[in-house]
Amino acid sequence: MGNKVGLTDARIAGLALPAQGQVEYPDNLVRGLRLRVGKSGIKTYILRKKCHGRWLNLTLGRHSVRFKLADARKKARDLLVDIEQGKDVAKKEGEKRKFSSGIGTVRELAEVYLANEVRGKKRSAVEIERSFNVYILPEIGDRLADTITRGDVSKLNEKVAYEGKRPTPVQARNVHRYLSSFYSWALPRLDSLPAHPCRDAWCPKPPAARDRVLTDRELAALWHSAVVDGYPFGNFVQQLILTGQRRSEVLGATLSEFDLNARTWTVPGNRAKNGKANIIPLSAPALALIKDVINKAGLDGDDAAHAERLIFASQTTLENAVSGITRSWNRMRKRADEIIGFEMNHYRIHDIRRTVATGLQRLGIPLVVSEAVLNHQSGSAKTGVAAVYHHHHFTEEKREALALWGNEVAKIASKT
């Protein structure tokens, strides 16, 4: 049992040493702060605090001329604040957690999660890890994982969305999604966490779905601007227009994905957004464009040697796709405005894909075929039981659709 004498510097100096063992003296200003005195004469400050049903005994330091009562009180108060905020103050430097015990910080659990569930398994692994390192861990990384609340997640999302140089609600939604997936994995390992902290936490609402579709005149102006720009950026935009595929799928295309004899381009499942491989029949103008791109990229020699080379490779690092897309896109848009004679309403690269989809519908292409061209899985014929039993790839139907679209693009371009 501890002595009830309150602590002062004068009393500490005059304390008698115990005959055996240790004696503890509680402080009367900071609750939980105690001075432990041993028979050897060593006097040590400790902080005793009950946390999550267990007592913590934290050693603050030995009493000395450099660490007096005032220093111990300040350190104790700081630790009490950390404990209230859920920080793991009991973990010793270099100590490894056994997560089956239900104890661990967000940072410690995140290391296991990223190593076992993200790296090498998710297409967005690099972005997920970056979001943890830049946004999540600096804010809550040192907190015990089972103390994070819905309010903590809401504050984190709000900070990411609005406290930077410019609002980034899209980034905040991504951070929320990544943290939510982390806690879905961590929840079974955290016995003291009553509920998923990301559920019902505040997060910026998604923006209204874009519906921008280029008119024929706008599409023609953009096409001619891309022709002037040439390889690589202009040809990149032309391929987007002729095939309707995603920006990343076009930029990541390698020579091996093209079968010029069969007139097809196959986007493998590991590069497709939905994980499903997509065979894209090449219309006559698309085939001619790809042959021209391959020639300009210097890949028309020994196919075996160049098989895995990107057709839109960087000139400095052949393993990477060309950079500077935003600058080149702005240049082409400005030229397109000059061609059409006025400044067009804002449109993005992804709006080309929507324009192609709309054009296919205008040509009378069945929805299920246009969805197959775009490699969407949302078509009505591909849901429910149909998704299990129907595996027709619509290759010939897509060939006919893209041939019609290629002719339509040629007609549209010829009117300007």
Backbone torsions as a table, in degrees:
resi	resn	phi	psi	omega
1	MET	NA	135.6	-177.2
2	GLY	-79.5	150.6	175.1
3	ASN	-68.9	141.2	-176.0
4	LYS	-87.3	4.5	-179.5
5	VAL	-67.0	129.4	176.0
6	GLY	-69.6	156.6	-175.7
7	LEU	-92.3	134.9	168.1
8	THR	-141.8	162.9	179.2
9	ASP	-61.2	-39.8	-179.1
10	ALA	-65.7	-42.8	-179.3
11	ARG	-66.7	-38.7	179.5
12	ILE	-61.8	-41.6	-178.9
13	ALA	-64.1	-31.3	-175.3
14	GLY	-98.7	5.9	-178.1
15	LEU	-66.6	135.3	177.0
16	ALA	-80.2	147.8	179.8
17	LEU	-80.3	141.2	178.3
18	PRO	-69.4	153.3	179.5
19	ALA	-69.4	-32.0	177.3
20	GLN	-153.5	158.4	178.1
21	GLY	66.0	-144.0	-177.6
22	GLN	-136.5	154.5	175.9
23	VAL	-127.7	138.8	-179.9
24	GLU	-111.6	138.5	178.7
25	TYR	-119.9	117.3	-178.5
26	PRO	-77.0	148.7	175.3
27	ASP	-83.7	149.5	-179.8
28	ASN	-99.3	2.2	178.9
29	LEU	-110.4	-42.6	-179.8
30	VAL	-109.9	112.3	-176.6
31	ARG	-66.2	128.9	-179.6
32	GLY	98.6	-18.0	178.4
33	LEU	-77.8	132.5	-177.8
34	ARG	-140.8	152.8	174.5
35	LEU	-110.3	122.1	179.8
36	ARG	-101.3	124.5	-178.0
37	VAL	-115.9	125.4	179.2
38	GLY	-103.8	164.9	-177.6
39	LYS	-65.7	-18.0	178.4
40	SER	-77.7	-11.5	-179.1
41	GLY	99.7	-5.4	179.1
42	ILE	-75.2	130.7	178.7
43	LYS	-116.0	122.3	-173.9
44	THR	-125.9	133.6	175.5
45	TYR	-86.4	135.1	175.9
46	ILE	-132.2	159.4	174.9
47	LEU	-122.8	124.2	179.6
48	ARG	-112.5	122.8	-175.3
49	LYS	-145.8	135.8	177.6
50	LYS	-86.9	127.8	-176.7
51	CYS	-141.0	123.1	179.3
52	HIS	52.6	41.8	174.5
53	GLY	82.1	4.7	179.6
54	ARG	-133.4	148.3	-179.7
55	TRP	-84.8	131.6	173.8
56	LEU	-101.6	131.0	173.5
57	ASN	-116.7	103.0	-174.0
58	LEU	-105.3	124.0	177.6
59	THR	-81.0	125.6	-177.0
60	LEU	-95.6	-34.3	-179.2
61	GLY	149.1	163.3	179.3
62	ARG	-80.2	143.0	175.1
63	HIS	-67.9	129.6	179.1
64	SER	-160.0	-179.7	179.0
65	VAL	-66.6	-22.9	179.3
66	ARG	-94.1	-12.9	-179.7
67	PHE	-139.7	89.7	-176.5
68	LYS	-99.5	-173.7	-177.0
69	LEU	-57.9	-42.1	-179.3
70	ALA	-62.7	-37.8	178.3
71	ASP	-67.4	-40.4	179.4
72	ALA	-65.2	-40.5	178.8
73	ARG	-63.3	-42.3	179.6
74	LYS	-63.6	-45.1	-179.4
75	LYS	-65.1	-38.4	178.8
76	ALA	-64.9	-43.1	179.3
77	ARG	-63.0	-41.3	178.4
78	ASP	-62.0	-41.9	179.4
79	LEU	-66.5	-37.2	178.7
80	LEU	-64.1	-38.0	176.0
81	VAL	-64.2	-44.0	178.8
82	ASP	-60.8	-41.6	179.3
83	ILE	-63.3	-42.8	178.7
84	GLU	-63.2	-30.6	179.7
85	GLN	-85.5	-0.2	175.7
86	GLY	87.1	12.2	179.7
87	LYS	-75.1	147.1	-177.0
88	ASP	-85.6	83.8	-176.5
89	VAL	-81.1	-11.4	-175.8
90	ALA	-87.6	-15.5	-176.2
91	LYS	-71.5	129.6	178.0
92	LYS	-84.9	151.7	-178.8
93	GLU	-59.1	130.2	179.4
94	GLY	85.3	-6.7	-178.4
95	GLU	-72.6	136.2	177.4
96	LYS	-99.6	134.3	-179.0
97	ARG	-85.5	146.3	167.9
98	LYS	-104.4	104.9	-169.3
99	PHE	-69.2	-14.3	176.8
100	SER	-64.7	-19.0	179.0
101	SER	-79.4	-7.0	179.4
102	GLY	79.7	15.5	-178.6
103	ILE	-119.9	134.9	177.6
104	GLY	163.5	150.7	177.7
105	THR	-83.7	166.5	176.5
106	VAL	-58.9	-40.4	-178.7
107	ARG	-62.7	-43.6	-178.6
108	GLU	-65.3	-45.0	178.7
109	LEU	-68.5	-35.4	-180.0
110	ALA	-63.2	-35.8	178.2
111	GLU	-60.3	-42.5	179.5
112	VAL	-69.6	-43.3	-178.8
113	TYR	-61.6	-48.3	-177.9
114	LEU	-64.9	-38.6	-178.1
115	ALA	-70.1	-38.6	-172.8
116	ASN	-98.3	-24.2	-172.5
117	GLU	-117.4	-13.6	-172.7
118	VAL	-117.8	-59.4	-174.7
119	ARG	-61.9	125.6	178.8
120	GLY	78.3	0.0	-177.6
121	LYS	-121.4	-26.8	-178.4
122	LYS	-115.1	138.6	-179.6
123	ARG	-63.0	-29.8	-178.7
124	SER	-98.1	26.9	-175.4
125	ALA	-56.8	-42.3	-178.3
126	VAL	-62.9	-44.1	-179.6
127	GLU	-68.9	-37.8	178.6
128	ILE	-62.4	-47.6	-179.2
129	GLU	-65.6	-38.3	177.5
130	ARG	-62.2	-41.9	179.9
131	SER	-63.7	-38.5	176.0
132	PHE	-63.5	-47.5	-175.2
133	ASN	-70.2	-34.7	-175.2
134	VAL	-89.6	-38.8	-171.5
135	TYR	-112.9	-44.5	-170.0
136	ILE	-82.8	-55.4	-174.4
137	LEU	-64.7	-38.4	177.1
138	PRO	-61.5	-25.4	-177.1
139	GLU	-92.6	-46.6	-173.6
140	ILE	-128.2	10.4	-175.4
141	GLY	-61.0	-33.5	-176.7
142	ASP	-93.3	4.4	176.2
143	ARG	-83.9	147.1	171.5
144	LEU	-61.7	132.2	-173.2
145	ALA	-61.2	-29.5	-178.2
146	ASP	-87.4	10.6	176.0
147	THR	-110.5	-2.6	-179.8
148	ILE	-72.3	131.5	-177.2
149	THR	-112.0	170.9	175.6
150	ARG	-59.2	-37.3	177.9
151	GLY	-64.9	-38.5	178.0
152	ASP	-62.4	-42.8	179.5
153	VAL	-65.9	-40.5	178.7
154	SER	-61.1	-43.3	178.9
155	LYS	-64.0	-40.9	178.2
156	LEU	-61.5	-48.1	-179.6
157	ASN	-61.4	-40.5	-179.5
158	GLU	-66.1	-38.8	179.5
159	LYS	-65.6	-43.8	179.1
160	VAL	-63.4	-39.2	-174.7
161	ALA	-72.2	-38.2	-166.1
162	TYR	-129.2	-7.1	-173.1
163	GLU	-97.2	2.0	177.6
164	GLY	-84.8	-167.0	178.7
165	LYS	-67.0	-28.2	176.5
166	ARG	-145.8	152.1	-178.2
167	PRO	-58.9	136.5	179.0
168	THR	-132.6	61.5	-179.8
169	PRO	-62.0	-30.7	178.6
170	VAL	-63.8	-43.5	178.4
171	GLN	-63.6	-39.0	179.2
172	ALA	-62.7	-39.5	178.4
173	ARG	-66.5	-37.7	177.3
174	ASN	-64.7	-45.1	178.9
175	VAL	-60.0	-42.9	179.0
176	HIS	-61.8	-41.7	-179.4
177	ARG	-65.6	-42.8	-179.4
178	TYR	-67.1	-41.1	179.5
179	LEU	-67.6	-36.1	178.7
180	SER	-64.0	-42.6	177.7
181	SER	-63.9	-38.7	177.7
182	PHE	-60.7	-46.4	-177.8
183	TYR	-72.7	-27.4	173.1
184	SER	-62.6	-35.7	176.0
185	TRP	-75.0	-39.5	-173.7
186	ALA	-79.6	-28.0	-172.3
187	LEU	-52.1	-45.5	179.2
188	PRO	-64.3	-14.9	-178.6
189	ARG	-96.1	-3.6	-174.8
190	LEU	-119.1	92.3	-175.3
191	ASP	-64.7	-29.4	-175.4
192	SER	-87.4	-6.3	-178.8
193	LEU	-86.3	115.1	-173.1
194	PRO	-73.2	-29.8	-175.5
195	ALA	-154.9	163.4	177.9
196	HIS	-65.7	117.2	-174.9
197	PRO	-70.5	-17.2	-179.5
198	CYS	-85.8	-16.9	-178.4
199	ARG	-70.3	125.5	-179.9
200	ASP	69.4	8.4	172.8
201	ALA	-70.4	153.8	180.0
202	TRP	-69.3	140.7	176.6
203	CYS	-152.8	142.8	179.3
204	PRO	-56.4	140.7	177.8
205	LYS	-69.9	146.7	177.5
206	PRO	-65.8	150.1	179.7
207	PRO	-68.7	158.5	176.8
208	ALA	-60.4	141.5	-179.1
209	ALA	-58.4	133.1	179.3
210	ARG	-73.3	146.0	178.8
211	ASP	-131.9	20.5	-177.1
212	ARG	-71.1	123.0	176.4
213	VAL	-126.5	130.6	179.7
214	LEU	-71.8	138.2	174.2
215	THR	-73.1	169.1	179.1
216	ASP	-59.4	-41.7	179.8
217	ARG	-64.2	-41.3	179.2
218	GLU	-65.7	-42.2	-179.8
219	LEU	-64.9	-40.1	178.3
220	ALA	-63.6	-42.2	-180.0
221	ALA	-64.7	-41.3	178.8
222	LEU	-65.8	-39.8	179.5
223	TRP	-60.6	-47.4	-178.9
224	HIS	-67.3	-34.7	176.3
225	SER	-64.2	-40.1	178.5
226	ALA	-65.5	-38.2	178.1
227	VAL	-60.6	-44.2	179.1
228	VAL	-63.6	-39.4	-177.8
229	ASP	-67.4	-35.5	174.9
230	GLY	71.1	-152.5	-177.4
231	TYR	-82.8	139.0	1.2
232	PRO	-95.7	-26.2	-167.9
233	PHE	-70.4	-41.2	179.2
234	GLY	-64.8	-43.2	177.5
235	ASN	-63.7	-34.5	175.9
236	PHE	-59.3	-46.7	179.3
237	VAL	-66.6	-38.1	177.5
238	GLN	-61.9	-40.8	179.2
239	GLN	-66.0	-37.0	174.9
240	LEU	-59.0	-44.6	-177.5
241	ILE	-66.5	-41.2	-174.5
242	LEU	-79.0	-26.1	-175.4
243	THR	-112.3	-23.2	-179.5
244	GLY	73.2	15.0	-178.1
245	GLN	-85.5	170.2	-176.4
246	ARG	-73.9	154.1	180.0
247	ARG	-54.4	-48.5	-177.3
248	SER	-65.7	-32.4	-178.9
249	GLU	-71.4	-35.4	177.3
250	VAL	-72.4	-46.3	-178.1
251	LEU	-65.3	-29.6	-177.6
252	GLY	-92.3	5.7	-176.8
253	ALA	-67.9	132.9	176.3
254	THR	-107.9	163.2	-178.2
255	LEU	-59.2	-35.5	-177.4
256	SER	-65.0	-18.4	-178.5
257	GLU	-78.3	-10.6	-176.2
258	PHE	-105.5	130.6	171.6
259	ASP	-113.9	95.7	-173.9
260	LEU	-68.2	-28.9	177.3
261	ASN	-69.8	-41.7	178.3
262	ALA	-83.9	-8.0	-179.8
263	ARG	58.8	50.6	178.9
264	THR	-135.2	155.1	171.8
265	TRP	-127.0	122.6	-178.5
266	THR	-109.8	114.7	173.9
267	VAL	-85.5	114.6	-177.0
268	PRO	-67.9	158.4	-177.5
269	GLY	-59.3	-32.1	-178.3
270	ASN	-74.7	-6.6	174.9
271	ARG	-111.2	-12.6	-179.2
272	ALA	-81.9	145.2	-176.6
273	LYS	-60.3	-37.8	-177.6
274	ASN	-94.8	5.9	178.7
275	GLY	77.5	4.9	-178.9
276	LYS	-105.8	128.2	177.3
277	ALA	-62.1	147.0	-178.0
278	ASN	-131.6	121.2	175.8
279	ILE	-91.2	121.6	-177.0
280	ILE	-113.9	106.0	175.7
281	PRO	-64.2	138.9	-177.8
282	LEU	-96.5	120.7	174.4
283	SER	-67.7	170.8	-179.3
284	ALA	-57.0	-48.5	178.5
285	PRO	-66.9	-33.4	179.1
286	ALA	-68.5	-39.9	178.1
287	LEU	-63.7	-44.4	178.7
288	ALA	-62.4	-39.2	179.2
289	LEU	-63.6	-47.0	-178.3
290	ILE	-62.5	-41.8	177.8
291	LYS	-60.6	-40.1	179.9
292	ASP	-66.8	-41.4	178.8
293	VAL	-63.6	-45.0	179.6
294	ILE	-59.9	-40.6	179.1
295	ASN	-65.4	-46.2	-177.9
296	LYS	-68.8	-27.5	178.2
297	ALA	-80.9	-4.1	179.3
298	GLY	73.5	31.2	-176.7
299	LEU	-112.0	16.1	-174.7
300	ASP	-94.2	12.2	178.5
301	GLY	-92.4	-114.8	-179.3
302	ASP	-76.9	102.2	-177.3
303	ASP	-58.3	-38.5	-177.6
304	ALA	-61.6	-38.3	-178.4
305	ALA	-73.0	-26.3	-175.3
306	HIS	-107.0	7.2	-169.1
307	ALA	-52.4	-42.2	-175.5
308	GLU	-97.7	12.6	177.3
309	ARG	-77.9	141.5	174.9
310	LEU	-71.0	138.1	178.3
311	ILE	-79.3	-18.0	173.6
312	PHE	-117.3	58.2	-175.4
313	ALA	-83.6	151.8	173.1
314	SER	-65.1	143.6	179.3
315	GLN	-71.7	-23.4	-178.4
316	THR	-94.1	-36.0	179.8
317	THR	-131.1	100.2	-172.7
318	LEU	-63.3	-20.6	179.8
319	GLU	-76.4	-14.6	-178.5
320	ASN	-109.2	151.2	175.9
321	ALA	-74.4	162.0	-179.8
322	VAL	-57.0	145.4	176.2
323	SER	-108.2	175.1	179.9
324	GLY	83.1	23.5	-178.3
325	ILE	-61.5	-44.1	-176.9
326	THR	-61.3	-46.0	-179.9
327	ARG	-62.7	-43.6	-179.6
328	SER	-67.8	-38.3	178.1
329	TRP	-62.1	-44.2	178.7
330	ASN	-62.8	-37.3	178.1
331	ARG	-63.8	-44.3	180.0
332	MET	-67.5	-37.3	178.1
333	ARG	-64.3	-42.0	179.2
334	LYS	-63.2	-41.9	178.2
335	ARG	-66.0	-38.1	178.4
336	ALA	-62.5	-38.3	177.1
337	ASP	-61.5	-40.5	179.7
338	GLU	-67.1	-36.6	179.8
339	ILE	-66.8	-43.0	-175.5
340	ILE	-81.3	-21.1	175.3
341	GLY	96.4	3.5	176.0
342	PHE	-157.0	164.4	-179.8
343	GLU	-81.3	116.1	-177.9
344	MET	-73.8	152.2	175.2
345	ASN	-58.9	150.6	-174.4
346	HIS	-55.0	136.5	173.4
347	TYR	-146.6	154.6	-176.3
348	ARG	-113.1	170.3	177.7
349	ILE	-58.7	-41.2	-176.8
350	HIS	-66.6	-20.8	178.5
351	ASP	-66.9	-19.8	175.4
352	ILE	-61.9	-41.7	-179.0
353	ARG	-61.9	-41.6	177.7
354	ARG	-67.4	-35.2	178.2
355	THR	-64.3	-41.1	177.8
356	VAL	-63.8	-45.2	179.9
357	ALA	-59.6	-42.4	179.3
358	THR	-66.5	-40.3	178.5
359	GLY	-62.7	-39.5	178.0
360	LEU	-63.8	-40.5	178.1
361	GLN	-65.2	-39.5	179.3
362	ARG	-62.8	-31.4	179.2
363	LEU	-81.0	-0.2	177.9
364	GLY	86.5	15.8	178.5
365	ILE	-71.5	130.1	178.5
366	PRO	-56.7	144.5	-176.8
367	LEU	-55.9	-42.1	-177.2
368	VAL	-62.8	-30.4	179.2
369	VAL	-77.0	-44.3	179.1
370	SER	-64.4	-34.7	175.7
371	GLU	-65.8	-36.9	177.8
372	ALA	-66.8	-38.2	176.6
373	VAL	-59.0	-44.2	-177.5
374	LEU	-81.0	-5.3	-177.3
375	ASN	61.1	38.9	173.6
376	HIS	-86.6	151.0	176.7
377	GLN	-112.8	14.9	-174.6
378	SER	-96.7	-1.9	-178.8
379	GLY	-63.6	147.4	-175.5
380	SER	-61.4	-28.7	-178.4
381	ALA	-78.9	-2.9	-177.1
382	LYS	-118.9	20.4	-179.4
383	THR	-113.9	163.7	176.7
384	GLY	61.5	-138.9	-178.5
385	VAL	-62.4	-33.0	-178.8
386	ALA	-60.1	-35.0	-179.1
387	ALA	-66.5	-24.4	-178.8
388	VAL	-82.9	-39.7	-170.8
389	TYR	-102.8	-21.8	-175.4
390	HIS	-98.3	112.7	-178.3
391	HIS	-123.3	22.6	176.2
392	HIS	-69.5	132.0	-174.9
393	HIS	-94.7	-3.2	176.1
394	PHE	57.1	32.9	-175.6
395	THR	-60.9	-48.2	-179.1
396	GLU	-68.8	-36.7	177.0
397	GLU	-64.8	-39.2	177.4
398	LYS	-66.6	-36.1	178.9
399	ARG	-61.4	-45.7	179.4
400	GLU	-64.6	-42.2	-178.4
401	ALA	-63.1	-45.8	-177.7
402	LEU	-72.4	-27.8	174.2
403	ALA	-65.5	-44.8	177.2
404	LEU	-62.1	-40.7	-179.7
405	TRP	-67.9	-38.6	177.4
406	GLY	-60.4	-42.9	176.5
407	ASN	-64.9	-37.1	-179.8
408	GLU	-65.6	-42.2	179.0
409	VAL	-62.1	-40.9	178.2
410	ALA	-61.7	-43.0	178.4
411	LYS	-64.1	-43.8	-179.6
412	ILE	-62.5	-43.3	-178.1
413	ALA	-67.3	-30.5	-176.9
414	SER	-74.9	-12.6	-177.5
415	LYS	-86.7	-9.5	-177.6
416	THR	-93.9	NA	NA
